[in-house]
Amino acid sequence: MRTNSKNQGFTLIELLTVIAIIAILASILFPTFARAREKARTTSCMSNQKQLGLAFQMYRDDYDGVNVLTDSGAAVDSPASPYW
């Protein structure tokens, strides 16, 4: 005796609906992730600049106020010097 066995799978409409929902959610989340990544880069850059400034200050403290010299021999007056 044979029973009616029906293929138990998803229809094309169901699959397309799920793919569309995933695409909509992804389009909402990707800009948010991009902003978070840019914010992380900005924070990292600011931290690096702060560390350079602290290093220059510690150098001046260790060497009695003498500024850090660059490759060209010019003294760096501040961490925001246009040399770099």
C-alpha positions in Angstrom: 0.0 0.0 0.0 1.2 3.3 -0.9 0.4 6.5 1.0 0.3 9.9 -0.4 3.6 11.4 0.4 4.0 15.1 -0.4 7.4 16.8 -0.5 7.7 18.8 2.6 9.7 21.8 1.5 9.4 25.6 1.2 7.7 27.1 -1.7 9.4 29.7 -3.9 7.2 32.5 -2.6 8.2 31.6 1.0 11.9 31.6 0.2 11.7 34.9 -1.7 9.8 36.5 1.2 12.5 35.4 3.7 15.2 36.6 1.4 13.5 40.0 1.0 13.1 40.4 4.8 16.7 39.5 5.3 17.8 42.1 2.7 15.6 44.8 4.3 17.1 44.1 7.7 20.6 44.1 6.3 20.1 47.4 4.5 19.0 48.9 7.8 21.9 47.5 9.8 24.9 48.1 7.4 24.9 51.9 7.7 24.8 51.6 11.5 27.8 49.3 11.4 29.6 51.7 9.1 29.0 54.6 11.5 30.2 52.5 14.4 33.4 51.6 12.5 34.1 55.2 11.6 33.5 56.2 15.3 36.0 53.5 16.3 38.6 54.8 13.8 38.1 58.4 15.1 38.5 57.3 18.7 41.6 55.3 17.8 43.2 58.3 16.0 42.5 60.6 18.9 44.0 58.1 21.3 47.1 57.9 19.2 47.5 61.7 19.0 47.1 61.9 22.8 49.8 59.2 23.3 52.2 61.1 21.0 51.5 64.3 22.9 52.2 62.6 26.2 55.4 61.1 24.8 56.6 64.5 23.7 55.8 65.9 27.2 57.5 63.1 28.9 60.6 63.6 26.7 60.7 67.3 27.6 60.3 66.4 31.3 63.2 63.9 31.1 65.5 66.2 29.2 64.9 69.5 31.1 62.6 71.1 28.6 64.5 70.2 25.4 62.0 69.6 22.6 62.0 66.5 20.4 64.0 66.8 17.3 62.8 65.7 13.9 64.8 64.0 11.1 65.5 67.5 9.6 66.9 68.7 12.9 63.9 71.1 13.6 62.4 71.0 17.1 58.8 69.9 17.4 57.0 72.7 19.3 53.7 70.9 19.8 52.1 67.5 19.1 50.1 69.2 16.4 53.1 70.4 14.4 52.6 70.6 10.6 55.8 68.5 10.1 53.8 65.3 10.4 
